[in-house]
Amino acid sequence: MSDPTMGEDEDVHSAWENMLAGEGDKMLNQSEIDRLMQFEETNGTAPRSVIDQIVNSSFVNYDRLPMLDVIFDRLVRMMSSSFRNLTSGNVEVTGVAPAAVRFGDFLSSIPLPSLITVVKAEEWDSTLLLTVDSELIYSIVDILLGGRRSEPAPIDGRPYTVIERALAERVIKMVLRDLGSAFAPLTEVRFLAERIETNPLFATIARSNNAAVQVTFNAQLDGRTGSISLLIPYAALEPVRNVLLQQFMGEKFGRDSMWENHLKSELRRTNVDLSAVLGQATVNLADILNWKPGTQLTLDARTDARATLSCGHVAMFQGEMGQRNGRIAIRIETDLGGQDEVIHGLTQR
């Protein structure tokens, strides 16, 4: 029985050969192009085509960090209060859901002109980016310097003046302070502005294909709008990744103190069998096979020899053997330190 895919492979191979060899001036039709690029309709069971793989290569799939949503929600509330105190006006800050992006895609999407701040997270020993667009900068300048609040300032793309940069740095430090406060319930971290750049090429802190978390905050200031974008590489979040994976505040992973205390109390009341070993001897297997009723085994044991108490194969104690109240007894004299090994064996079952 022949394979139906063999004919299709031969057609694709011949089409490639004709195209590379330049035989004639024949143009490839749509069906031949689809076969060359493996762009045929499937039932959902076939592997993805080359086109799909190329298109989806820019997508980033990473583990979702639930606590980041909580942190950014706290940051929105804190930024709203901070902007109100700064401008003494009506301010509304909204956040966009965090998204996983590639670092190079984020740099290319930054609207220019913008102020790009390289931020140092001291406790994490890593860096992240904070960008403030020109609309927000001009709005802050107009409001703080007594400009007209009815009409937004036009965006002319000129370089920022010294006064505009100074006011923008004030806003950046305010946002970084709120960001540290938002992380405070989970982990102690301080965010410090290392430098401020206007060219995205000078703000490169990671490789272009490295994955990162991007979140954008939109601010409305007396009819004016602006945005602040925060980019945190996934590598920067590794020190607190276990904390950010929590579904709720205070969730514990793999350790339950109540269960540990209950297990400890139950283990102390568990009955174990102890064996008193008076002596040991090494015997060949051939001799054991020849044993018969009445065969005597000579042990190298003296009257003053000490017996060993064992739990399974673990030697626990040694002591002198005697009698007490008509029963055989052993007075423990030496602790061989096998308790930890026995408890470990019980917990592994």
Secondary structure, 3 states (H helix, E strand, C coil): CCCHHHHHHHHHHHHHHHHHHCCCCCCCCHHHHHHHHCCCCCCCCCCCCHHHHHHHCCCCCCCCCHHHHHHHHHHHHHHHHHHHHHHCCCEEEEECCCEEEEHHHHHHCCCCCEEEEEEEECCCCEEEEEEEEHHHHHHHHHHHCCCCCCCCCCCCCCCCCHHHHHHHHHHHHHHHHHHHHHHCCCCCCCEEEEEEECCHHHHCCCCCCCEEEEEEEEEEECCEEEEEEEEEEHHHHHHHHHHHCCCCCCCCCCCCHHHHHHHHHHHHCCCCCCEEECCCCCCCHHHHHCCCCCCCCCCCCCCCCCEEEEECCEEEEEEEEEEECCEEEEEEEEECCCHHHHHHHHHCC
